[in-house]
């Protein structure tokens, strides 16, 4: 995957946009409609949905509009993903007594996936920085 990013760094934004859109849809269509099975209150789910949708919009704009100088844009999406994860963990702690086993599993798996994505994005950031350094 990193070799693809090396040759076409904008793909990381497409991957992130797709992930954020899947998260947004999942939060709205699955978790909100089946709130009782997960336990996270709607208000909290809508907050997470708003953050995820914002990340989708940002990554999509970067994918379509950014032509070069990827580093600052990638750093913003890495930071956004970390903020989403931290807000989600805070909501898990705040509403722990309401979360069902299924809710705990879902939100824990989501954090694992986000950690993997952030790790890949960070690796891409390093590769891009090295390429820019070598070109400059």
N, C-alpha and C positions, 0 to 999 in steps of 0.2 A: 504494500500500500504506500509506503514512504517513497518508493521509487516513482510511483505515479504522481505523488504530490510534488516530488522534485522537478518533474517535467511539466506539470500543470497544477500549480498550487491552488488554483481556484476550486479544485475538486473538493478540498476540505470544507469549503463553505457550502457546497452542494450537499455533502454528506451531513453536515451539521443542520442545514435547513430541513432536510428530510427527517432527521431524528427529532428535531423540535416540532415539526408538523405532526409526526406520529404521536409524540407526547401530548400535544394539544388535543388531538382527536381522541386519544385514549382517555385523557382527563375528562373531556366533555361527554363523550358517548358511552364510556364504560363506567368510569368511577362515579360520575354524577348520577347517572341513571341507576346504578346499583350501589349507591352510597351505603346502604345498610350492610352490604356484604364486605365492605372495605373499612368503614368506620370513620373515615376522614370527613369532617364537616364540609358542606358545600362551599361555604365562604373561603375556606382554606384551599379547596380544589380550584375555585375560580381565581384565586391569587396566583397559584402555581400555573394555571392555564394562561393567565395574562403574561407572566414572565416567559413561559415557553413560546407563546405566540410572538412576543417581542423578539425573542432570539431567532425565531423562524424568519420574521421580516428582515432583521438585520443581516442574517446569513444569506438570505435570498438576494438582498440588495448588493451585498459584497460579491456574490457569485456573478451577478449580471453587470455590475457597474465598475468594480475595481479591476484595473488593467495591469497595475504594477504596484510596487511598494506594499507588499502583502503583510509585512510584519505587524504594523500597528493595528490593522484590522483583525488579524488573527489573535493578537493579544487581547483585544476587546472581547472576542467571542469566547476565548478561554476563561477570562474573568467572569463573563456573563454566565457561563455554564457552572463555574464554581459558586457564584452567588445563588443560582437556582438550587444547587445541591444543598447549600447551607440553609437557605430558607426552608427547603423541604425537610431537612433534618430538624430544624427548630420547630416546625409544625408537627413533625412526628413526636417530638418530645412533649410539646404542649398538649397534644391530643392523644397521648399514648394510651390513656385509660379508655378511650373510645375506639381505638384501632382494633380490628379483628386480626386473627392470624393471617388471613388472606391479605389484608391491608399492610401488615408488617412485612410480609413476603414481597408484595408488589413494590413498596417504597424502598425496601432494602435492595432488591434487584435493580431498581431504577438507579440507585446511588452507585452500585457496582458498574453499571453500564456507563453512567456519566463519568466515573473515574477512568474507565478505559478510553472513552472519547477524549477526555481532557489530556490523558497521557499521549494519545496519538497526535492530538493537536499540538501539544508541546514539542513532540518529536519533529513534527512538520515545521514548527516555528524555528527550531534549531537548524534543520536542513535549509530552510529558506535563508536564515541569517548567514549560514556558511556560504551558500550560493551568492548572496549579495556581497559578502566579504571577498570572495574569490573573483567576482566580476569587477569589483571596485578597486 
